[in-house]
Structure formats: structure tokens, C-alpha cells
Amino acid sequence: MKALVYSAWDTLEVRDVPGPRPDAGDVVLRVAAVGICGSELEAVASRSPRRTPPLILGHEFCGEVEELGPGAHDVKVGDRVAASSVIPCGRCGSCRAGATHLCPQRQIFGMNRPGAFAERVAAPSSVLFPLPERVGPLEGALIEPLANAVHVWSLVTVRFPEVVVVIGCGAIGLLALQVARAGGALTLIAVDTNEARLQMAHAVGAEPVFNPTRQDVVAELRDSTRGAMADVVVDAVGAGVTRRAAVEMVRRGGEVVWIGLHGDATELPGREVVLGERRITGSYAVTARYRDRDRAVRPPPDRRGPVGASVHARRRRARLPRAAHGTARGVCEGRADAVTTSWGDPYRFPPDPPLRFASGSVHWNLWVGMCRFATMR
């Protein structure tokens, strides 16, 4: 089969590789669509030790069951399914408590087992879930990042916050804005250094939007809220400067959620955190306990806009490594690139962006132009 192989540091190449064989409890999926996560782009660009070549990346995917291994359950050949990115052990204390995403023995597609940047991928049947008929392949690949945004919101204790700020308007940030809106936030404010991303954030309901390269964001927020500051701040970047800014922008007694992982070491104003009883919570992946995935598949009705996905470019298979490298460089340089790659797409998509799709009676603005998709057969 064909696969995009991260074969060495700084090297991505399309190769012929052996197809996967299902172990006990596994199935083999024919990949229909897979998202290119920002964490994967940054891993390639920065030689992250969390993803060491040789490796097949890809953890946001959906497809069709093609082969069953011994002991596979709850699925059959021909089923259309999506997969959770995290594979828990199912036996530890975290798993028994329902926090499967915190399993210390967890595996992750495209990190410590082959991912879905390939025509086929093996996956445990236990991490698969069926796609409703109304959900197409691009939507199916979006379920994992959308469930991450749902998980962020499940950790917030403030109900119906007046002001929510999201720092970083990539895929997760844009989805977090919309989940916050569906969760009852009155005012959404977006922060990013990229004007194209800010325009997209504005399109999904953020007003105002701030660019820290041109504005003092903390001062602007103070002015726009008349000194009240934000009830909730979500940092979807994860750099030291954005984590500190998140603390500076949240009100006393407010909540900060960190989901971005751009950097590690962070210096914070400890007195502001302690004296203001500001709460900082980390958010990682999705959990069965709060049914984040189920809520992502069946989001609550929001009649303020249609469901849509914006995809800016399509790349043929021969250009796939160049496209991936170019997009990875774009992440480092702050560009708002988005790439679609095709290996003889078995599905028929509208020819021109933005792509729009309806999800039954549910109307959500899923403007995901910052997502990068590879559609494969």
C-alpha cells in the first residue's frame, strides 16, 4: 500500500509499504480521510522527541472496516467508523475511573504505533465508533479535534460565562470558540498573530478579535470589558508567552484552560494566580467519562449558522511530501496554510471551497480552514 512515511528527521516521502495485519482485537480500515494535526506538523518541523522516525503519522481519521482480526467486536466489514486517537490499556486505575485518556500505558496513533497517513491502518475495535449516515468523511476526520474542544468545555465550571477568550485560532481554537458559543458564552474574543485566522474566527462569531503584533491585547481586553476581564481563557497555542497572557487576561476567580503544547517551560505571575484564585486546568485529548466523543458526533443544535468546512488547496499524491513540508514550515512561520491531498479520492467533493455540508437538523459553523486534510483510497 501507499503511505506517507516520516522516514528520517526532516524527511517525508510517499512509499510502498506492507499493508497492516490485524492483531487480536484489531480491524483493518481503508482510510477515507485523515486530518493533519498541528502537533504533527510541529513535530516534523522541530524534530520532536515525541514522534521519532521512522513512523507513519496520522491520528485524526475515519474509514471503512475492511478486515476483522480475531476477537474484534461491535464492528463488521463495511462499517463506516472513526477512531479515537488514544488507545488505553483498559485495566489501570485511570481507565477503570473512566479517564482513559490519562492511562499511563496508553498508545497513540502516529506516535508509538502506525498512524493513518496511509491507504490502510490497523486499529483496535475498542476505540472505533460508528459514523451516522449524515456524517461525511471530512466531518468524520473532524470528530477527534472537535471532541478535544468539547473536552475543554467539559472542564470549565463557569456556566454561561459572559466573556470567553481563545488564544490561537488554528483548528482546535476555532472549534473551541464554537463549542463555547454552543455552551452559552455571551461574548467570544479571539487572539492570534495571523490575520487570516482572525478573519475566520470572526466568521464563527468572535467579536472583537485581537492581534498581539499590532495591539496590547491585555489592555484592549480591559478596555472592551470595562475592566472586568474574561471569565474563561483557553490557550490553544501553549507557548510561554500565551500561557502567561491567559493568566493576565482572566478575571479574579476565573478559569484558564491550557490545551496547546507548543512549549514546555512557562513563567507565571504566581501572586496573581494565588491572590486572585485564578484556576488553571490542563486539557488533554478526550475521555469516555464525559462522553466528549459522543457529544462531538451529536452536537447540540445551534441555528446561527450552517455547518461548513473551508479547504484552501488540493495536492496530488506526487506532491504530498512537498505539501506537508510546506505546511510544516507555514506553522513555524505563522502562515495560515491549509492543504488537501488526494490519492484518487473515492468520495465526490464539491469542486470549490468553502465546502459546506449539512448535518441533519444540526447547524454548526465548523469553519476549519486551519485543518489540513489528506483524503486517501
ZAMARGU-4260 file (C-alpha; in steps of 0.2 Angstrom, whole numbers, plus 5000, padded with zeros to 4 digits):
<rodrens>
0) 5000/5000/5000 | 5005/5018/4998 | 5009/5028/5014 | 5017/5045/5019 | 5032/5039/5029
5) 5041/5050/5041 | 5057/5041/5037 | 5070/5052/5045 | 5072/5069/5053 | 5066/5082/5041
10) 5061/5069/5028 | 5043/5064/5022 | 5041/5053/5007 | 5027/5043/4999 | 5032/5024/4999
15) 5026/5007/4996 | 5025/4998/5012 | 5017/4982/5018 | 4999/4983/5022 | 4994/4981/5041
20) 4989/4964/5048 | 4976/4964/5062 | 4982/4958/5079 | 4969/4951/5091 | 4955/4963/5094
25) 4961/4974/5079 | 4952/4978/5062 | 4960/4985/5047 | 4952/5001/5040 | 4953/5008/5022
30) 4956/5026/5027 | 4944/5039/5020 | 4950/5055/5027 | 4963/5060/5039 | 4967/5077/5047
35) 4985/5083/5048 | 4986/5089/5066 | 4997/5104/5070 | 5006/5094/5083 | 5012/5083/5069
40) 5017/5097/5058 | 5027/5105/5073 | 5034/5088/5077 | 5042/5087/5059 | 5047/5105/5059
45) 5056/5104/5076 | 5062/5086/5077 | 5051/5082/5092 | 5056/5068/5103 | 5038/5063/5105
50) 5037/5057/5087 | 5053/5049/5082 | 5056/5042/5064 | 5054/5030/5055 | 5035/5032/5058
55) 5018/5034/5049 | 5009/5049/5057 | 4990/5052/5057 | 4978/5051/5072 | 4963/5061/5066
60) 4954/5049/5054 | 4939/5039/5048 | 4937/5025/5036 | 4928/5009/5032 | 4931/4992/5040
65) 4940/4980/5028 | 4946/4966/5038 | 4942/4959/5056 | 4956/4951/5067 | 4952/4938/5080
70) 4942/4944/5094 | 4937/4960/5086 | 4919/4966/5092 | 4905/4978/5089 | 4910/4981/5071
75) 4908/4972/5054 | 4916/4973/5037 | 4909/4988/5028 | 4905/4998/5043 | 4910/5017/5042
80) 4919/5022/5058 | 4930/5035/5066 | 4943/5031/5079 | 4949/5039/5095 | 4967/5044/5094
85) 4971/5037/5111 | 4972/5018/5114 | 4971/5014/5133 | 4976/4998/5142 | 4958/4997/5150
90) 4965/4989/5166 | 4974/5003/5176 | 4966/5015/5189 | 4963/5029/5176 | 4954/5018/5164
95) 4943/5010/5177 | 4939/5028/5183 | 4934/5032/5165 | 4949/5044/5162 | 4955/5033/5148
100) 4965/5047/5140 | 4976/5048/5156 | 4981/5030/5155 | 4999/5029/5159 | 5001/5014/5146
105) 4991/5022/5133 | 4996/5021/5114 | 4993/5035/5101 | 4991/5033/5083 | 5006/5041/5074
110) 5016/5041/5089 | 5020/5024/5096 | 5010/5014/5083 | 5007/5017/5064 | 4995/5031/5060
115) 4983/5034/5046 | 4994/5043/5033 | 4992/5028/5023 | 4979/5019/5012 | 4975/5007/5027
120) 4978/5007/5046 | 4975/4994/5059 | 4965/4999/5075 | 4958/4991/5090 | 4939/4988/5088
125) 4938/4995/5106 | 4942/5013/5100 | 4931/5014/5085 | 4914/5021/5084 | 4901/5021/5070
130) 4898/5036/5059 | 4880/5042/5056 | 4874/5042/5038 | 4874/5061/5038 | 4892/5062/5043
135) 4904/5063/5028 | 4922/5058/5028 | 4929/5076/5031 | 4917/5078/5046 | 4922/5061/5052
140) 4940/5066/5052 | 4935/5082/5062 | 4927/5072/5076 | 4943/5070/5085 | 4948/5088/5086
145) 4930/5093/5089 | 4929/5081/5104 | 4945/5089/5110 | 4936/5106/5110 | 4921/5098/5119
150) 4933/5091/5132 | 4940/5108/5135 | 4922/5115/5139 | 4918/5100/5150 | 4932/5105/5161
155) 4925/5123/5163 | 4915/5125/5179 | 4908/5143/5175 | 4891/5141/5167 | 4885/5154/5154
160) 4901/5165/5155 | 4900/5182/5149 | 4917/5183/5141 | 4927/5169/5134 | 4944/5172/5126
165) 4953/5159/5115 | 4971/5162/5111 | 4976/5153/5095 | 4964/5151/5080 | 4970/5135/5072
170) 4958/5121/5071 | 4957/5117/5090 | 4955/5136/5094 | 4941/5139/5080 | 4932/5123/5087
175) 4934/5129/5105 | 4926/5146/5100 | 4911/5137/5093 | 4909/5125/5107 | 4910/5139/5119
180) 4896/5148/5109 | 4885/5132/5110 | 4889/5131/5128 | 4881/5148/5132 | 4896/5161/5131
185) 4889/5178/5128 | 4905/5186/5120 | 4918/5177/5111 | 4935/5185/5109 | 4949/5178/5098
190) 4968/5181/5099 | 4980/5177/5085 | 4995/5184/5076 | 4988/5179/5059 | 4975/5190/5051
195) 4968/5176/5040 | 4964/5166/5056 | 4957/5181/5064 | 4945/5183/5050 | 4940/5165/5051
200) 4937/5167/5070 | 4926/5182/5067 | 4916/5172/5054 | 4912/5160/5068 | 4906/5173/5080
205) 4922/5181/5088 | 4920/5199/5091 | 4932/5208/5094 | 4947/5200/5088 | 4965/5205/5093
210) 4982/5203/5085 | 4996/5205/5098 | 5008/5210/5085 | 4998/5226/5082 | 4989/5228/5099
215) 4992/5227/5118 | 4980/5213/5120 | 4978/5214/5139 | 4975/5232/5138 | 4962/5230/5124
220) 4953/5217/5133 | 4952/5228/5149 | 4945/5242/5138 | 4932/5231/5129 | 4926/5223/5146
225) 4927/5239/5156 | 4940/5231/5167 | 4930/5215/5171 | 4942/5204/5160 | 4937/5187/5154
230) 4928/5173/5164 | 4937/5159/5154 | 4953/5160/5144 | 4958/5145/5133 | 4976/5144/5127
235) 4976/5134/5111 | 4994/5139/5107 | 5004/5133/5123 | 5019/5145/5122 | 5026/5153/5137
240) 5020/5170/5132 | 5002/5164/5128 | 5001/5154/5144 | 5006/5170/5154 | 4994/5181/5144
245) 4980/5169/5148 | 4983/5172/5166 | 4984/5190/5164 | 4968/5191/5154 | 4956/5181/5166
250) 4947/5189/5180 | 4949/5185/5198 | 4940/5169/5201 | 4940/5165/5183 | 4947/5149/5174
255) 4961/5146/5162 | 4962/5130/5151 | 4978/5125/5143 | 4977/5114/5128 | 4991/5120/5117
260) 5008/5111/5118 | 5020/5122/5108 | 5032/5124/5123 | 5036/5117/5140 | 5044/5129/5152
265) 5032/5143/5157 | 5035/5158/5170 | 5019/5164/5178 | 5014/5178/5190 | 5011/5167/5205
270) 5004/5181/5216 | 4991/5184/5203 | 4986/5166/5202 | 4985/5164/5221 | 4978/5181/5227
275) 4965/5181/5213 | 4960/5162/5215 | 4963/5160/5196 | 4961/5142/5191 | 4972/5134/5178
280) 4967/5117/5171 | 4976/5106/5158 | 4966/5098/5144 | 4972/5083/5135 | 4963/5073/5122
285) 4945/5066/5126 | 4938/5055/5139 | 4924/5042/5140 | 4918/5049/5157 | 4911/5065/5150
290) 4906/5057/5133 | 4916/5070/5123 | 4916/5060/5108 | 4898/5057/5108 | 4894/5075/5110
295) 4905/5079/5096 | 4896/5067/5084 | 4879/5074/5090 | 4882/5092/5094 | 4868/5102/5102
300) 4858/5112/5089 | 4864/5130/5086 | 4854/5139/5072 | 4866/5153/5070 | 4875/5146/5055
305) 4877/5131/5043 | 4890/5118/5045 | 4904/5121/5034 | 4922/5117/5031 | 4935/5128/5022
310) 4948/5119/5012 | 4960/5130/5003 | 4971/5119/4992 | 4972/5101/4985 | 4988/5092/4982
315) 4990/5077/4972 | 5000/5062/4979 | 5016/5066/4970 | 5017/5082/4979 | 5012/5076/4996
320) 5029/5077/5004 | 5032/5094/4997 | 5015/5100/5003 | 5017/5093/5021 | 5034/5101/5022
325) 5027/5117/5016 | 5013/5117/5028 | 5025/5112/5042 | 5036/5127/5038 | 5020/5138/5037
330) 5016/5133/5055 | 5033/5139/5061 | 5031/5155/5051 | 5013/5158/5057 | 5006/5157/5039
335) 4988/5151/5038 | 4991/5137/5025 | 4978/5123/5023 | 4982/5108/5012 | 4971/5094/5005
340) 4980/5079/4997 | 4971/5066/4986 | 4976/5049/4982 | 4962/5045/4970 | 4948/5051/4981
345) 4933/5038/4982 | 4921/5052/4988 | 4914/5066/4977 | 4918/5083/4985 | 4911/5100/4979
350) 4925/5107/4967 | 4927/5124/4975 | 4930/5130/4993 | 4922/5133/5005 | 4915/5115/5007
355) 4898/5116/5015 | 4889/5101/5022 | 4873/5099/5032 | 4872/5088/5047 | 4853/5084/5048
360) 4845/5097/5058 | 4861/5102/5067 | 4868/5119/5061 | 4886/5122/5066 | 4899/5134/5059
365) 4913/5122/5058 | 4925/5133/5048 | 4940/5123/5049 | 4951/5131/5036 | 4966/5129/5048
370) 4964/5110/5047 | 4974/5101/5034 | 4966/5085/5026 | 4973/5071/5017 | 4960/5060/5008
375) 4965/5043/5003 | 4959/5027/4994
</rodrens>
